[in-house]
């Protein structure tokens, strides 16, 4: 076997980890946005205030999703380099 190339198992593990990272990031982003949306409905906001809060929730959800994606992939890379 070539030492510079990943085995099929390693490639499959990377694929699974990437999909896991993407799915959990999307779920986290959705949950954060849903919480902000629920708060906007509960506080009975209207007009531009509601739009601003929802836009802020969308940005906050996107940031949380990207944070989760990067965190999972960096953790996987660290474990892979350690040989686990």
WOPEFEN-V304338 format. One record per residue. N is the residue number from 1. RES is the residue in three letters. PSI is psi as a letter, one per 40 degrees, with the letter a starting at -180 (none if undefined). D_FIRST is the distance of its C-alpha to the first C-alpha in whole Angstrom. Layout:
n:N res:RES psi:PSI d_first:D_FIRST
n:N res:RES psi:PSI d_first:D_FIRST
//
This chain:
n:1 res:UNK psi:i d_first:0
n:2 res:UNK psi:h d_first:4
n:3 res:UNK psi:d d_first:6
n:4 res:UNK psi:e d_first:9
n:5 res:UNK psi:i d_first:8
n:6 res:UNK psi:i d_first:9
n:7 res:UNK psi:i d_first:8
n:8 res:UNK psi:d d_first:11
n:9 res:UNK psi:d d_first:13
n:10 res:UNK psi:d d_first:13
n:11 res:UNK psi:d d_first:15
n:12 res:UNK psi:d d_first:17
n:13 res:UNK psi:d d_first:18
n:14 res:UNK psi:d d_first:19
n:15 res:UNK psi:d d_first:21
n:16 res:UNK psi:d d_first:23
n:17 res:UNK psi:d d_first:24
n:18 res:UNK psi:d d_first:25
n:19 res:UNK psi:d d_first:27
n:20 res:UNK psi:d d_first:28
n:21 res:UNK psi:d d_first:29
n:22 res:UNK psi:d d_first:31
n:23 res:UNK psi:d d_first:33
n:24 res:UNK psi:d d_first:34
n:25 res:UNK psi:d d_first:35
n:26 res:UNK psi:d d_first:37
n:27 res:UNK psi:d d_first:39
n:28 res:UNK psi:d d_first:40
n:29 res:UNK psi:d d_first:41
n:30 res:UNK psi:d d_first:43
n:31 res:UNK psi:d d_first:44
n:32 res:UNK psi:d d_first:46
n:33 res:UNK psi:d d_first:47
n:34 res:UNK psi:d d_first:49
n:35 res:UNK psi:d d_first:50
n:36 res:UNK psi:d d_first:52
n:37 res:UNK psi:d d_first:53
n:38 res:UNK psi:d d_first:55
n:39 res:UNK psi:d d_first:56
n:40 res:UNK psi:d d_first:58
n:41 res:UNK psi:d d_first:59
n:42 res:UNK psi:d d_first:61
n:43 res:UNK psi:e d_first:62
n:44 res:UNK psi:f d_first:64
n:45 res:UNK psi:i d_first:63
n:46 res:UNK psi:i d_first:64
n:47 res:UNK psi:b d_first:64
n:48 res:UNK psi:d d_first:62
n:49 res:UNK psi:d d_first:61
n:50 res:UNK psi:d d_first:59
n:51 res:UNK psi:d d_first:57
n:52 res:UNK psi:d d_first:57
n:53 res:UNK psi:d d_first:55
n:54 res:UNK psi:d d_first:53
n:55 res:UNK psi:d d_first:52
n:56 res:UNK psi:d d_first:51
n:57 res:UNK psi:d d_first:49
n:58 res:UNK psi:d d_first:47
n:59 res:UNK psi:d d_first:46
n:60 res:UNK psi:d d_first:46
n:61 res:UNK psi:d d_first:44
n:62 res:UNK psi:d d_first:41
n:63 res:UNK psi:d d_first:41
n:64 res:UNK psi:d d_first:40
n:65 res:UNK psi:d d_first:38
n:66 res:UNK psi:d d_first:36
n:67 res:UNK psi:d d_first:36
n:68 res:UNK psi:d d_first:34
n:69 res:UNK psi:d d_first:32
n:70 res:UNK psi:d d_first:31
n:71 res:UNK psi:d d_first:31
n:72 res:UNK psi:d d_first:29
n:73 res:UNK psi:d d_first:26
n:74 res:UNK psi:d d_first:27
n:75 res:UNK psi:d d_first:26
n:76 res:UNK psi:d d_first:23
n:77 res:UNK psi:d d_first:22
n:78 res:UNK psi:d d_first:23
n:79 res:UNK psi:d d_first:22
n:80 res:UNK psi:d d_first:18
n:81 res:UNK psi:d d_first:18
n:82 res:UNK psi:e d_first:20
n:83 res:UNK psi:e d_first:17
n:84 res:UNK psi:none d_first:19
//
